[in-house]
Amino acid sequence: MCDEGEFTVANGITAKIMGVGTVMQRIPLPNGKERDIRIQGALYVPCMNKNLLSVPQINQSGHLKVIFDGSDMHIALKKSKKVMT
């Protein structure tokens, strides 16, 4: 296992990053279908029992953006503004 550093979550707890890579995630679409998206720069943090998603990192990715609509959150393609989830 490698040591890629640490990060701190909102409550101040620090966790070790044991790897960085690309993951594929299947997400549900508004029409009921599913789509696989590629998440680059994902951090592997074994002590976390939940997956966290960084809104700023998605928005800075170049091709995706996060949109908040009331209590809903959607991920859309930047160029076409097509909602992916």
N, CA, C and O atoms as a Tinker XYZ file with bonds, in Angstrom:
   340  protein
     1  N      0.848000   -1.170000    0.000000    73     2
     2  CA     0.000000    0.000000    0.000000    64     1     3
     3  C      0.898000    1.239000    0.000000    63     2     4     5
     4  O      1.936000    1.253000    0.661000    81     3
     5  N      0.511000    2.248000   -0.718000    73     3     6
     6  CA     1.313000    3.462000   -0.761000    64     5     7
     7  C      0.694000    4.516000    0.149000    63     6     8     9
     8  O     -0.465000    4.400000    0.548000    81     7
     9  N      1.469000    5.537000    0.472000    73     7    10
    10  CA     0.995000    6.640000    1.302000    64     9    11
    11  C      0.987000    7.892000    0.449000    63    10    12    13
    12  O      2.046000    8.413000    0.099000    81    11
    13  N     -0.200000    8.382000    0.109000    73    11    14
    14  CA    -0.345000    9.551000   -0.764000    64    13    15
    15  C     -0.608000   10.827000    0.024000    63    14    16    17
    16  O     -0.935000   11.856000   -0.566000    81    15
    17  N     -0.471000   10.778000    1.338000    73    15    18
    18  CA    -0.702000   11.959000    2.154000    64    17    19
    19  C     -1.946000   11.816000    3.008000    63    18    20    21
    20  O     -2.401000   10.710000    3.301000    81    19
    21  N     -2.485000   12.963000    3.398000    73    19    22
    22  CA    -3.649000   12.995000    4.269000    64    21    23
    23  C     -4.624000   14.054000    3.791000    63    22    24    25
    24  O     -4.266000   14.935000    3.009000    81    23
    25  N     -5.859000   13.962000    4.266000    73    23    26
    26  CA    -6.812000   15.039000    4.053000    64    25    27
    27  C     -7.655000   15.170000    5.310000    63    26    28    29
    28  O     -7.751000   14.239000    6.111000    81    27
    29  N     -8.263000   16.333000    5.471000    73    27    30
    30  CA    -9.075000   16.614000    6.646000    64    29    31
    31  C    -10.520000   16.828000    6.227000    63    30    32    33
    32  O    -10.798000   17.603000    5.312000    81    31
    33  N    -11.438000   16.142000    6.894000    73    31    34
    34  CA   -12.861000   16.299000    6.599000    64    33    35
    35  C    -13.430000   17.438000    7.444000    63    34    36    37
    36  O    -12.741000   17.985000    8.305000    81    35
    37  N    -14.693000   17.790000    7.190000    73    35    38
    38  CA   -15.311000   18.976000    7.784000    64    37    39
    39  C    -15.271000   18.991000    9.312000    63    38    40    41
    40  O    -15.177000   20.063000    9.909000    81    39
    41  N    -15.341000   17.830000    9.951000    73    39    42
    42  CA   -15.345000   17.809000   11.414000    64    41    43
    43  C    -13.943000   17.820000   12.017000    63    42    44    45
    44  O    -13.790000   17.675000   13.230000    81    43
    45  N    -12.916000   17.992000   11.176000    73    43    46
    46  CA   -11.546000   18.114000   11.649000    64    45    47
    47  C    -10.768000   16.817000   11.721000    63    46    48    49
    48  O     -9.580000   16.840000   12.044000    81    47
    49  N    -11.388000   15.694000   11.433000    73    47    50
    50  CA   -10.692000   14.408000   11.468000    64    49    51
    51  C     -9.787000   14.288000   10.247000    63    50    52    53
    52  O    -10.189000   14.609000    9.128000    81    51
    53  N     -8.562000   13.822000   10.474000    73    51    54
    54  CA    -7.591000   13.622000    9.402000    64    53    55
    55  C     -7.542000   12.140000    9.044000    63    54    56    57
    56  O     -7.563000   11.281000    9.925000    81    55
    57  N     -7.478000   11.847000    7.742000    73    55    58
    58  CA    -7.442000   10.463000    7.272000    64    57    59
    59  C     -6.309000   10.295000    6.266000    63    58    60    61
    60  O     -6.010000   11.207000    5.495000    81    59
    61  N     -5.682000    9.121000    6.282000    73    59    62
    62  CA    -4.590000    8.826000    5.348000    64    61    63
    63  C     -5.133000    8.432000    3.986000    63    62    64    65
    64  O     -6.059000    7.628000    3.883000    81    63
    65  N     -4.550000    9.005000    2.942000    73    63    66
    66  CA    -4.856000    8.650000    1.558000    64    65    67
    67  C     -3.883000    7.545000    1.172000    63    66    68    69
    68  O     -2.669000    7.753000    1.191000    81    67
    69  N     -4.402000    6.377000    0.822000    73    67    70
    70  CA    -3.545000    5.239000    0.511000    64    69    71
    71  C     -3.409000    4.979000   -0.982000    63    70    72    73
    72  O     -2.675000    4.075000   -1.382000    81    71
    73  N     -4.095000    5.744000   -1.804000    73    71    74
    74  CA    -3.980000    5.588000   -3.246000    64    73    75
    75  C     -4.809000    6.627000   -3.974000    63    74    76    77
    76  O     -5.761000    7.182000   -3.426000    81    75
    77  N     -4.431000    6.883000   -5.223000    73    75    78
    78  CA    -5.155000    7.817000   -6.086000    64    77    79
    79  C     -5.334000    7.127000   -7.428000    63    78    80    81
    80  O     -4.397000    6.522000   -7.949000    81    79
    81  N     -6.541000    7.215000   -7.991000    73    79    82
    82  CA    -6.762000    6.556000   -9.269000    64    81    83
    83  C     -8.059000    6.982000   -9.925000    63    82    84    85
    84  O     -8.676000    7.976000   -9.541000    81    83
    85  N     -8.456000    6.214000  -10.914000    73    83    86
    86  CA    -9.675000    6.469000  -11.671000    64    85    87
    87  C    -10.666000    5.351000  -11.372000    63    86    88    89
    88  O    -10.307000    4.173000  -11.389000    81    87
    89  N    -11.915000    5.725000  -11.099000    73    87    90
    90  CA   -12.959000    4.733000  -10.845000    64    89    91
    91  C    -14.117000    4.964000  -11.800000    63    90    92    93
    92  O    -14.353000    6.083000  -12.255000    81    91
    93  N    -14.829000    3.896000  -12.093000    73    91    94
    94  CA   -16.059000    3.983000  -12.875000    64    93    95
    95  C    -17.215000    3.836000  -11.899000    63    94    96    97
    96  O    -17.208000    2.953000  -11.041000    81    95
    97  N    -18.204000    4.705000  -12.037000    73    95    98
    98  CA   -19.369000    4.667000  -11.154000    64    97    99
    99  C    -20.635000    4.645000  -11.992000    63    98   100   101
   100  O    -20.808000    5.480000  -12.881000    81    99
   101  N    -21.513000    3.707000  -11.720000    73    99   102
   102  CA   -22.808000    3.638000  -12.413000    64   101   103
   103  C    -23.788000    4.532000  -11.663000    63   102   104   105
   104  O    -23.974000    4.392000  -10.454000    81   103
   105  N    -24.413000    5.454000  -12.397000    73   103   106
   106  CA   -25.348000    6.395000  -11.784000    64   105   107
   107  C    -26.710000    6.301000  -12.461000    63   106   108   109
   108  O    -26.795000    6.049000  -13.663000    81   107
   109  N    -27.777000    6.504000  -11.688000    73   107   110
   110  CA   -29.122000    6.493000  -12.283000    64   109   111
   111  C    -29.401000    7.811000  -12.995000    63   110   112   113
   112  O    -29.022000    8.877000  -12.509000    81   111
   113  N    -30.057000    7.738000  -14.133000    73   111   114
   114  CA   -30.453000    8.924000  -14.886000    64   113   115
   115  C    -31.900000    9.275000  -14.554000    63   114   116   117
   116  O    -32.655000    8.423000  -14.087000    81   115
   117  N    -32.289000   10.532000  -14.794000    73   115   118
   118  CA   -33.673000   10.932000  -14.511000    64   117   119
   119  C    -34.720000   10.096000  -15.252000    63   118   120   121
   120  O    -35.853000    9.967000  -14.787000    81   119
   121  N    -34.340000    9.520000  -16.420000    73   119   122
   122  CA   -35.304000    8.730000  -17.200000    64   121   123
   123  C    -35.373000    7.265000  -16.759000    63   122   124   125
   124  O    -36.039000    6.455000  -17.404000    81   123
   125  N    -34.688000    6.925000  -15.664000    73   123   126
   126  CA   -34.720000    5.560000  -15.154000    64   125   127
   127  C    -33.594000    4.677000  -15.653000    63   126   128   129
   128  O    -33.358000    3.610000  -15.086000    81   127
   129  N    -32.892000    5.090000  -16.700000    73   127   130
   130  CA   -31.754000    4.320000  -17.208000    64   129   131
   131  C    -30.542000    4.579000  -16.321000    63   130   132   133
   132  O    -30.612000    5.359000  -15.371000    81   131
   133  N    -29.432000    3.918000  -16.638000    73   131   134
   134  CA   -28.189000    4.102000  -15.899000    64   133   135
   135  C    -27.071000    4.458000  -16.857000    63   134   136   137
   136  O    -27.132000    4.150000  -18.047000    81   135
   137  N    -26.049000    5.112000  -16.323000    73   135   138
   138  CA   -24.894000    5.493000  -17.136000    64   137   139
   139  C    -23.643000    5.360000  -16.281000    63   138   140   141
   140  O    -23.658000    5.672000  -15.090000    81   139
   141  N    -22.563000    4.896000  -16.893000    73   139   142
   142  CA   -21.280000    4.826000  -16.207000    64   141   143
   143  C    -20.539000    6.134000  -16.418000    63   142   144   145
   144  O    -20.443000    6.627000  -17.541000    81   143
   145  N    -20.013000    6.695000  -15.332000    73   143   146
   146  CA   -19.167000    7.878000  -15.456000    64   145   147
   147  C    -17.795000    7.549000  -14.890000    63   146   148   149
   148  O    -17.657000    6.708000  -14.001000    81   147
   149  N    -16.797000    8.218000  -15.415000    73   147   150
   150  CA   -15.414000    8.030000  -14.980000    64   149   151
   151  C    -15.062000    9.172000  -14.027000    63   150   152   153
   152  O    -15.230000   10.346000  -14.358000    81   151
   153  N    -14.576000    8.813000  -12.851000    73   151   154
   154  CA   -14.150000    9.801000  -11.867000    64   153   155
   155  C    -12.644000    9.679000  -11.731000    63   154   156   157
   156  O    -12.136000    8.679000  -11.224000    81   155
   157  N    -11.934000   10.696000  -12.184000    73   155   158
   158  CA   -10.474000   10.683000  -12.144000    64   157   159
   159  C     -9.989000   11.374000  -10.872000    63   158   160   161
   160  O    -10.648000   12.273000  -10.349000    81   159
   161  N     -8.855000   10.950000  -10.394000    73   159   162
   162  CA    -8.282000   11.543000   -9.194000    64   161   163
   163  C     -9.005000   11.122000   -7.926000    63   162   164   165
   164  O     -8.961000   11.829000   -6.919000    81   163
   165  N     -9.674000    9.964000   -7.971000    73   163   166
   166  CA   -10.380000    9.468000   -6.789000    64   165   167
   167  C     -9.360000    9.039000   -5.734000    63   166   168   169
   168  O     -8.335000    8.436000   -6.051000    81   167
   169  N     -9.656000    9.357000   -4.496000    73   167   170
   170  CA    -8.763000    9.017000   -3.393000    64   169   171
   171  C     -9.235000    7.729000   -2.730000    63   170   172   173
   172  O    -10.426000    7.556000   -2.469000    81   171
   173  N     -8.291000    6.823000   -2.459000    73   171   174
   174  CA    -8.597000    5.600000   -1.722000    64   173   175
   175  C     -8.237000    5.839000   -0.265000    63   174   176   177
   176  O     -7.065000    5.994000    0.078000    81   175
   177  N     -9.255000    5.867000    0.593000    73   175   178
   178  CA    -9.080000    6.128000    2.020000    64   177   179
   179  C     -9.777000    4.994000    2.772000    63   178   180   181
   180  O    -10.976000    5.072000    3.040000    81   179
   181  N     -9.022000    3.928000    3.117000    73   179   182
   182  CA    -9.631000    2.728000    3.692000    64   181   183
   183  C    -10.424000    2.967000    4.978000    63   182   184   185
   184  O    -11.376000    2.234000    5.246000    81   183
   185  N    -10.062000    3.959000    5.770000    73   183   186
   186  CA   -10.763000    4.155000    7.044000    64   185   187
   187  C    -12.125000    4.829000    6.875000    63   186   188   189
   188  O    -12.889000    4.899000    7.838000    81   187
   189  N    -12.446000    5.321000    5.690000    73   187   190
   190  CA   -13.748000    5.954000    5.460000    64   189   191
   191  C    -14.776000    4.867000    5.162000    63   190   192   193
   192  O    -14.547000    4.013000    4.305000    81   191
   193  N    -15.904000    4.896000    5.862000    73   191   194
   194  CA   -16.941000    3.894000    5.601000    64   193   195
   195  C    -18.019000    4.422000    4.662000    63   194   196   197
   196  O    -19.009000    3.737000    4.407000    81   195
   197  N    -17.836000    5.623000    4.153000    73   195   198
   198  CA   -18.745000    6.227000    3.171000    64   197   199
   199  C    -17.915000    6.804000    2.035000    63   198   200   201
   200  O    -16.739000    7.119000    2.217000    81   199
   201  N    -18.524000    6.942000    0.871000    73   199   202
   202  CA   -17.873000    7.606000   -0.253000    64   201   203
   203  C    -18.226000    9.084000   -0.217000    63   202   204   205
   204  O    -19.382000    9.447000   -0.002000    81   203
   205  N    -17.233000    9.932000   -0.428000    73   203   206
   206  CA   -17.442000   11.371000   -0.476000    64   205   207
   207  C    -17.237000   11.850000   -1.899000    63   206   208   209
   208  O    -16.401000   11.313000   -2.626000    81   207
   209  N    -17.990000   12.848000   -2.295000    73   207   210
   210  CA   -17.881000   13.419000   -3.629000    64   209   211
   211  C    -17.563000   14.897000   -3.486000    63   210   212   213
   212  O    -18.289000   15.621000   -2.804000    81   211
   213  N    -16.502000   15.353000   -4.111000    73   211   214
   214  CA   -16.088000   16.748000   -4.025000    64   213   215
   215  C    -16.739000   17.553000   -5.141000    63   214   216   217
   216  O    -16.404000   17.387000   -6.313000    81   215
   217  N    -17.677000   18.432000   -4.768000    73   215   218
   218  CA   -18.343000   19.277000   -5.759000    64   217   219
   219  C    -17.337000   20.171000   -6.478000    63   218   220   221
   220  O    -17.378000   20.243000   -7.706000    81   219
   221  N    -16.428000   20.862000   -5.769000    73   219   222
   222  CA   -15.450000   21.689000   -6.487000    64   221   223
   223  C    -14.588000   20.884000   -7.459000    63   222   224   225
   224  O    -14.265000   21.371000   -8.542000    81   223
   225  N    -14.212000   19.657000   -7.086000    73   223   226
   226  CA   -13.378000   18.844000   -7.976000    64   225   227
   227  C    -14.142000   18.454000   -9.236000    63   226   228   229
   228  O    -13.566000   18.434000  -10.324000    81   227
   229  N    -15.433000   18.143000   -9.105000    73   227   230
   230  CA   -16.242000   17.826000  -10.289000    64   229   231
   231  C    -16.355000   19.052000  -11.180000    63   230   232   233
   232  O    -16.183000   18.960000  -12.396000    81   231
   233  N    -16.646000   20.204000  -10.575000    73   231   234
   234  CA   -16.796000   21.435000  -11.358000    64   233   235
   235  C    -15.500000   21.827000  -12.060000    63   234   236   237
   236  O    -15.541000   22.433000  -13.131000    81   235
   237  N    -14.355000   21.495000  -11.479000    73   235   238
   238  CA   -13.064000   21.829000  -12.078000    64   237   239
   239  C    -12.591000   20.770000  -13.062000    63   238   240   241
   240  O    -11.541000   20.936000  -13.683000    81   239
   241  N    -13.345000   19.681000  -13.218000    73   239   242
   242  CA   -12.915000   18.570000  -14.073000    64   241   243
   243  C    -12.867000   18.937000  -15.550000    63   242   244   245
   244  O    -12.176000   18.280000  -16.329000    81   243
   245  N    -13.594000   19.979000  -15.943000    73   243   246
   246  CA   -13.565000   20.406000  -17.329000    64   245   247
   247  C    -14.755000   19.961000  -18.144000    63   246   248   249
   248  O    -15.124000   20.646000  -19.099000    81   247
   249  N    -15.380000   18.826000  -17.805000    73   247   250
   250  CA   -16.486000   18.353000  -18.635000    64   249   251
   251  C    -17.786000   18.116000  -17.869000    63   250   252   253
   252  O    -18.821000   17.858000  -18.483000    81   251
   253  N    -17.748000   18.198000  -16.547000    73   251   254
   254  CA   -18.959000   18.010000  -15.744000    64   253   255
   255  C    -19.177000   19.212000  -14.837000    63   254   256   257
   256  O    -18.239000   19.943000  -14.521000    81   255
   257  N    -20.434000   19.411000  -14.418000    73   255   258
   258  CA   -20.722000   20.435000  -13.416000    64   257   259
   259  C    -21.846000   19.942000  -12.519000    63   258   260   261
   260  O    -22.686000   19.142000  -12.931000    81   259
   261  N    -21.846000   20.430000  -11.294000    73   259   262
   262  CA   -22.860000   20.072000  -10.316000    64   261   263
   263  C    -23.879000   21.201000  -10.246000    63   262   264   265
   264  O    -23.521000   22.376000  -10.160000    81   263
   265  N    -25.154000   20.828000  -10.285000    73   263   266
   266  CA   -26.247000   21.798000  -10.230000    64   265   267
   267  C    -27.115000   21.457000   -9.022000    63   266   268   269
   268  O    -27.528000   20.309000   -8.854000    81   267
   269  N    -27.390000   22.455000   -8.181000    73   267   270
   270  CA   -28.287000   22.269000   -7.043000    64   269   271
   271  C    -29.625000   22.903000   -7.370000    63   270   272   273
   272  O    -29.691000   24.035000   -7.849000    81   271
   273  N    -30.693000   22.157000   -7.107000    73   271   274
   274  CA   -32.055000   22.627000   -7.363000    64   273   275
   275  C    -32.896000   22.273000   -6.137000    63   274   276   277
   276  O    -33.411000   21.160000   -6.027000    81   275
   277  N    -33.028000   23.224000   -5.225000    73   275   278
   278  CA   -33.713000   22.931000   -3.968000    64   277   279
   279  C    -32.940000   21.890000   -3.188000    63   278   280   281
   280  O    -31.767000   22.092000   -2.875000    81   279
   281  N    -33.579000   20.784000   -2.873000    73   279   282
   282  CA   -32.905000   19.715000   -2.132000    64   281   283
   283  C    -32.297000   18.663000   -3.060000    63   282   284   285
   284  O    -31.740000   17.672000   -2.588000    81   283
   285  N    -32.398000   18.870000   -4.372000    73   283   286
   286  CA   -31.848000   17.926000   -5.349000    64   285   287
   287  C    -30.486000   18.387000   -5.848000    63   286   288   289
   288  O    -30.209000   19.584000   -5.918000    81   287
   289  N    -29.642000   17.425000   -6.193000    73   287   290
   290  CA   -28.350000   17.707000   -6.799000    64   289   291
   291  C    -28.257000   16.903000   -8.082000    63   290   292   293
   292  O    -28.608000   15.723000   -8.106000    81   291
   293  N    -27.784000   17.535000   -9.153000    73   291   294
   294  CA   -27.633000   16.865000  -10.440000    64   293   295
   295  C    -26.217000   17.086000  -10.950000    63   294   296   297
   296  O    -25.590000   18.106000  -10.662000    81   295
   297  N    -25.722000   16.114000  -11.713000    73   295   298
   298  CA   -24.450000   16.259000  -12.415000    64   297   299
   299  C    -24.782000   16.353000  -13.893000    63   298   300   301
   300  O    -25.491000   15.503000  -14.431000    81   299
   301  N    -24.266000   17.394000  -14.554000    73   299   302
   302  CA   -24.580000   17.637000  -15.963000    64   301   303
   303  C    -23.301000   17.791000  -16.765000    63   302   304   305
   304  O    -22.248000   18.133000  -16.226000    81   303
   305  N    -23.408000   17.533000  -18.065000    73   303   306
   306  CA   -22.302000   17.795000  -18.981000    64   305   307
   307  C    -22.199000   19.301000  -19.170000    63   306   308   309
   308  O    -23.213000   19.961000  -19.398000    81   307
   309  N    -20.989000   19.860000  -19.080000    73   307   310
   310  CA   -20.824000   21.307000  -19.207000    64   309   311
   311  C    -21.213000   21.817000  -20.586000    63   310   312   313
   312  O    -21.913000   22.823000  -20.696000    81   311
   313  N    -20.773000   21.141000  -21.631000    73   311   314
   314  CA   -20.999000   21.644000  -22.995000    64   313   315
   315  C    -22.463000   21.602000  -23.391000    63   314   316   317
   316  O    -22.996000   22.595000  -23.885000    81   315
   317  N    -23.118000   20.477000  -23.184000    73   315   318
   318  CA   -24.502000   20.325000  -23.643000    64   317   319
   319  C    -25.522000   20.655000  -22.558000    63   318   320   321
   320  O    -26.709000   20.806000  -22.850000    81   319
   321  N    -25.075000   20.767000  -21.323000    73   319   322
   322  CA   -25.946000   20.986000  -20.159000    64   321   323
   323  C    -26.927000   19.835000  -19.946000    63   322   324   325
   324  O    -27.922000   19.983000  -19.237000    81   323
   325  N    -26.640000   18.679000  -20.569000    73   323   326
   326  CA   -27.483000   17.493000  -20.407000    64   325   327
   327  C    -27.270000   16.921000  -19.011000    63   326   328   329
   328  O    -26.140000   16.645000  -18.610000    81   327
   329  N    -28.365000   16.743000  -18.276000    73   327   330
   330  CA   -28.284000   16.206000  -16.923000    64   329   331
   331  C    -27.972000   14.720000  -16.989000    63   330   332   333
   332  O    -28.609000   13.970000  -17.728000    81   331
   333  N    -26.983000   14.306000  -16.207000    73   331   334
   334  CA   -26.572000   12.908000  -16.184000    64   333   335
   335  C    -27.140000   12.178000  -14.977000    63   334   336   337
   336  O    -27.346000   10.966000  -15.032000    81   335
   337  N    -27.391000   12.883000  -13.906000    73   335   338
   338  CA   -27.964000   12.272000  -12.705000    64   337   339
   339  C    -28.619000   13.310000  -11.837000    63   338   340
   340  O    -29.157000   12.981000  -10.780000    81   339
